Amino acid sequence: MKQYDYVIVGSGIAGLYTALLAKTQGSVLIITKGSIDDCNTKYAQGGIAAAIGKNDSPETHFKDTVAAGDGLCDIEAVRILVNEAPARITDLVNFGVPFDTLNGEIALTLEAAHSIPRILHAGGDATGEHIEVTLSEQVRSSKIQVLEDCLATEILVEKGVVKGVKALDCRTGSIEEFGCRSLILATGGAGQLYKFSTNSDIATGDGIALAFNAGAEIVDMEFFQFHPTALRLPGVTPFLISEAVRGEGGVLRNVDGYRFMPDYTPEADLAPRDIVAHSLLYEMKKTGSDRVFIDVTHLPPYVITTRFPHIYRFCLDHGLDITKGLIPVAPAAHYMMGGIKTNSWGETNIAGLFAAGETACTGVHGANRLASNSLLEAIVFTKRIVEGTTKGTEPPSTGQGEEVRHSLSQRRVPEIVPPPSRSALQQLHWDKVGIIRNKESLTEAADILATWQKSLPQPTDRPSYELNNLVITGRLVTEAALLRKESRGAHFRSDFPHSSPQWQRHIVLVK
């Protein structure tokens, strides 16, 4: 078994950034199931939030983040996030990320639920892509070992301590073992649980399933964020229409052309994502349509073409000039707030196992992520992972609310169960575990998922491993949503439509 100081699973911003920091501390291996460039990072359009503006402060960023998190943010983790943000931006600049500038200074824009413009962007709406390309070039030039087309299949643990990881070579079908002192999971989210998602095909909950099977604690899985505005065109895969479009002045209209968001909330088009997503659903139901529209036709065309070149070009390629016509949109699964439970140093309950980025739950997002805090979280806490492995760490702090622990319950076998497939799973989640939930639909989904988990054969290739991982991750989302008998943040239950003080707590799921 080859030995490394650090083995990193995943090649998005969290994985690449960890590798670049860790290479000065020891030997590093990156394992990624596709190519080094396959990740969700490059689809992040809006940008990265940091309090670097003249009229901004970490305290204001803190207040905005906690307000969006709806009572469940880890206060200490949010303090770390906002206070360390400016220094991490400096690191990205030093790595060569070409943030957009205005009059010689980094340009800052506004997004929903931020009280001040603090969003840095690169290439207009291509921020994630620029960060991903910059970091992957740095990794390649630094001679860090990267194993592409290799899927991690099992974490090796002895007496509560990580010893390494097993990985499938997707090209040959062989399994290899890699030993390590520190294993960092940076595998991204699980948007492929849902029929409509802004995530790429690789977002199959791999890290969640790996960690859960190894005995790690999984937390806050009921909080799955649905982005309110994904492009909705027949036969076109959902494409993110960034929140920054509304930040620049775009407004939402229904099929009759009526601007409806002021009817739902005083914040109108710039309300937090959960509120906008719910409002869109109600408006679509009211008008009998499967979409609403973003209107930017009142903005100068040069603002749209220079600030949102990717969105403008993508829509134009599909026959829509957004400088002259409305953009059809509908909600889509976007971001997993929950994940592998970590402390503020990225540590899990298994010694030597760390998690970073979307697959981790540091507690900074609470029940609802503030726009453009995701890329920031990835670089702030990966830096702390590497620091912690070299100098030791402090005990984890406690966040807002207590914890309740559950293991996955036994489920009855339904009379009729569709055969398991990715498309069947995505339809099930969209229909039963979507934006609006209730006990009946969640119970039905939980029973089917448990039956699928029992019936799936031992995986042998990448598609079968991914389906297994999606089923496990889907069970965790569904069971947590059943347990939380209230509505809070991104989790909305029609049978418990209000938040409850007794549920200001975190649901931790264990094997």
N, C-alpha and C positions, 0 to 999 in steps of 0.2 A: 504494500500500500504506500503510494507516494505521500510524503508528509509536507505540509505547508503551515506557516504561522497563521495565515488568513485564507479561508476559502469563502468566496462571495458568490451567492447564487442570484443571478439577475444582472442585466446590463442597462438599466435605465439610469436616471440621474443619481439615485441612491447608491446603486452598485458601482458605477464608474467613479463617483466622487469618493466613496470609501476606498476603492482600490488605489486611487492617486494619493490619498493621505496615508494609507497603510504601507505603501511600498517603501517608505523611509524607515519603517519599523520592523520589517521582516519580509519573508517570502509570501507572495500573493498569487492566488489562482482565481479567475472568474469563470464560473460555469453558467452558460446561457443556452436555453433550449432552441433558439433560432440563431440569427446572426447577432453580432454585438450591437447592431443598430435597431433590432426589433424590440420596441418597448412603447409604453404609453407616453413617456416624457415628450416625445416629439410631436404629440398631438395637443399638447398644452398650448393654447393660443393666447390666453389673456395676459399672462406674465407671472411675475414673482413679486410679492409684497414685501416692502421694507420701509421703515420710517427714516428716510434719508432726506426728505424735503425740508425746506426752511421752516415751514409752519407746522411740521409734524413732530411727533415724539413717540418713543416706545410705549409710553403710558397710554396715548391715544390709540395706538395699534392694539395694545392689550385690551382696552375697554371694548373696542369693536369686535375682537376675536371672542371674548367672553360673552358678549351680548348675543352673537350669532350662535354660540354653543349651547344656549338654552339651559343653563344650570348644570351642565355635566363636564365642563372643561376642567382639566387638571391645572390648577392655578399656578403652581410652581413651573410646570412645563410651558405654559403660555408665557410666563415671565422670561424664561430662558429663550424661547422662540423670538420674542420681540426685541430683547436686549442684544442678542447675538446676531440678529439679522444684518445690520449694516456691515459688520466685519466679514460675514460670509459673502455678501455682495462684492466686497473688495476682493475676496478670493476668486470669485468667478471672473471678475474683470482681469485679474492677474493671470488667470488661465486662458484668457483671450475671448471671453464671451462678448460679442459686439452689441451691447445695449444701445438702443436708439437714443440720440441726443437732440437737444434743442438749445440753440445759442450757447453751445459748449458745455452744457450740463446734461446729465442723464434725464431724459423726458419721463414724466410721471403722469399717469392717467387715473381716472376714477372707476371703481367697479362697485356693484351693489353691496350695501351694508358697510362699506368703508365710509368714514366721516370726512375723509380728505383724500385727494389724489396721492397714492403711494405705490402704484403698480408700475414696475419697470418692465419694458418689453424690448424685444429684439426682432428686427425685420418686420415691424408692425405686429401682425398676429402669428408670427412664427417663432415665438420665444422658446418654447420647449425644444423645437427642432434645432435652433442655434445652440442651445446649451448642450443638447445630446451630441451634436456633431463635434462641437469644441472639445467636450470631455472624451469622446471616443477617439478623437485624433491624438489627444494627450496620452491616453492609455496605450494606443498603438505605438506611438513614438517612444514611450518609456519602457517598452519591452516587457510589460506585464503579461504573464501567460493567460491566454483566453482559450477556453474550450467551447467552441460553437457547436450547435446541433447536439447538445448534451442536456438531458433533462434529469434533474435531481429527483430521485425516487424514494429515498429513505434517509433519515438522520440517524446516525449511529450513536447510541447513548449507552454508557456503562456507569452504573451506580450514580445516576443523576448528573453525569458530566458528558458533554459532547466529545466524541472521539473522531468524528468524521462524517462523510456523507457518501451514499451510493448514487451513481448516476448512470443513466441509459444513454449509450451512443445511438442517437436516432438514425444514423446511417447504416450501422452494422448490426444493431440489436444487442450488442454486448453490454454487460454491466461491469462497471469499474468502481473501486472504492478509493476515496481520497481522505487521508487523515489530516487533522488540523487542530490547532490550539483554540482558534476562534472561528465559528461558523456564522456568517452574516446572511440572513435571508433578505433579499431585496427584489422580490419577485413581482411586485406590483399588485394590482387589484383583481376584481372578479366580475367585471362588467359583462362577460360572456354568459353570466347567469340569466340575462334578460334578452328578450326578443329584440328590443330596441335599445341600443347602447352606443355611446360615443367612443367606447374603448376598442382597441384593436383585437384581433382574433387571439392574441396571446394571453389575454387577461382572464385566466381560468382558475384563479384562487390556489395556485400550486403551493405557495408558501404557507397559507393557512392550513391546508390539508397536511402538508409535511410536518408542521409544528404540532398540530393537534394530535396526529398519530404518534408523535414522539413524547407526548405528555405535557406540552406547553399549554398555558392558559390563553384562552381566546375571549375577547371582551368587546362589548358594544356592537355586536354584529347586526342588530336590528336597524342600525342607522346607516342606510344605504342612500346616498344622495342621488336624486334624479335631477339632471340639468334641465331647466325649463325649456331651453331653446335649442333643439337639434333640428337640422334641416329635414323637412318631411316632403319628399318627392317620390312619386311612384317608381319602384324599381331601383332607387338610389339608397345605398347604405347610409344610415344616419350620420350626419356630418355636423360637428359642433359649430354653432353660431355663438361665438364668445359673448360672455356677459359684458365685455368691454364695448360691444356694439351699443348696448343700452347705456353704458357709462358715457359714451360719446354723444348721446342724445337720441338714440333709436327708441321708438315707442311701440308698444304692443297693441294690435287691433284685432278684432274678431272678424269673422267672414263677412260681416255687414259693414266693415270699415270703422266700427266704433272703438274708441280708445277706452278699454274696460278696466285697466289696473287701478285707477283712482277709486273705483267703486269698491275695491276689496281692501285697500290699505293706504294710509296717508303717504307711505313711501313710494307708492305707485310702481313704476317700472324698475325701480332700484331697491325693492324690498329683498330680504334674504331669499335664497334659492327655494327653500321649502315652501314659503308663502307664495312665491310666483308660480311654482309648479302646481300647487293645489288650485290656485286661482285659474290657471290655464285649463285644468281638467274641468272645473265647474263651468267655465265659459264655453268650452267645447261641447259639453253635455247640453248646456242651455241652448246653444245654436245648432245642435245636431251635426257638428262637423268634427273631423278628426285632426283639425289643425287650427292654429291662429296665425297671425302674421307680425313680423317686425317691419316697421316702416322707417327707412332712413332716407327717403326721397327728398325730405326737406333740408338735408345736410348738403353742403357743397360736394360735388362729385370727387374733387381731389382729396377731401378728407377720407372718404371711403376707400379710394384706390391706393392711397399711401399708408393709411393706418391699418387697413384690413386687406392687404393684397392677396393673401391665400383665400380668404372667404370670397372676395370679389371674383377671383379667377375661377374657383371651384364652381360657384353659382353660374358664372358666364359659360363655363364648359358644359353646363347642363341647361343652357338656353334661358338663363335668367340674369338680366342686367339689374343689379340691386340698386344702382343709382337712379333707376326709373321705375322699378316695380317692387312690390312687396315680397318679403322673404317668408315662405311657408314654414312654420316650425311647430314642434310638439315636444313634450318631455321625453327624455331617454335616460336610462341608467348611466351614471357618470362616475361616481366616486364612493369608495368604501371607507366610511369614517372609522369603523371598528377594525379589529385585526388581532395580531399576536400581541398580547399584553407585555409592555415593556416599562421599565422605569426611565428616568430622565437621562440615563446613560445607554439606553438601547438594550439593556439586559432583560432577558426573560427569566422565568422560574427554573430554567435548566442552565446549569453552569456552562459557560462557553458558547451558548446560543444567543445570538442577537438578531434583532429585526429592525429594518429601516424602510422609510418611504411608505407607500400606500399599504403594504402588507402588515405594517406595524400599527399598533395603537398606543401612541405616546400620551394621549389624553388632551392634546392641544385643540382638537376639533370639537370635542364634546358631542352634542347631538346633531350638529349641523356645521359643516366646514365653511369658514369665511373664504370668499373667492381669493385665489392666488396665494393662499397659505400653504398649498400642498408642496410645490417645488421648494419653498422656503423650509418647510419642516424637514424635507429630505436632506438638505445640505447642513442644517443646524445640528440635527441629531446624529447624522453619520460622522460628523466631526467629533462629536462627543463619544461615539462608540470607540473610535480609534484612540482618543485621549484616555478613555477609561481602561483600555486594554494595556496601556503603557504605565499608568500611574495609580490604578485602583480607583474605586468609586465610593460614593456615599450611599447610605440606605435610601430607597425610593421614598418620595413624598406621597402624601395622599391628596387626591383631587377633591372636587366638589362631589358630595354624596358618598354613601357607603357602597359596599359590594355584596351581591348575593351570588352564590355559586350553585351551579347545576351541572349535571351530566346529561347527555342526550338520552331522552326517555325512550322506552320501548314503545313501539307503535303497532296498532292493529293493521292487518293486511286488507286493503280495500278489495271489493269484489271485482272491480274492473281497473286494471292498471295498464296504461299504454306502455309499449316496449321502450326501454330507456334509450335515448339518443340526445344529442346536444340540442336539436331543434325542439324536441318534446319538452326537455328541461327548461329551455328558454321561454316557451309558450306557457308552461306551468307557472313559472315565476312571474311572468308579466301579468297573467290573469289573476293569480292567487296571492302573490307576495309582492305586489307592486306599490304604487304610490299611495293608494288607499286600501287598507286591509281590514279584516274582521276575523273573529274566532273561527267561523265556519270555513272560510276559504283557506286560512292558515292551517287548520287541522287537516283539511283534505290534502293540501300540499305536503305537510309533514308526513302523513301516512304513505303517500306515494314515494316520496324521497327515501324514506326508511326501507321501503320494499325494494326500490331500485338498488340501494346500497347492498342489501343482502344478495340480490340476484346477479349483480355484475360479476363477470368472471375476472380472474386474476389478470391485471393489465400486462400487455406485452410490448406495446409500441406507444408513441407519443399521443395519438388520438385517444387510445383507451385509458392511458394514465390521466390525461386531461379531463376526460369524462368522469372518472372516479373522483378527481379533485373537485370538480364542479358539484358533484352530488354531495360530497362531504361539506363543502363550503355552503351549499344551498341549505342543507340541513341546519347548519349553525345559524344562518340568517333567519330561517323560518322558525326554529325553536325559540330563539331570542325574541322574535316579534310576537310569538304566542305568549311568552312569559310577561312581557311588558304590557300591562293592562292600563294604558294611558296613551295619549298622543303627545309627543315631544319632538321638536326639531324635525328631522327627516322621516321620523316614524309616525304615521298617522293611522289610527284605528277608528273606523266609523262607529264601532260599538263602545268605544271609550274616547270620545272626541276632545276631551280636555286633559291638560296636564294635571298631575297629582303630586303634592309634596312627598307622599310616601314612596313615590317612584323616582325621587331624585337620588338614584343609586345606579350602579353599574352591574350588568348581568355578565358574570364570568362563566364561561362554559369549559368544562374539563372532560377528558375522556372517561 
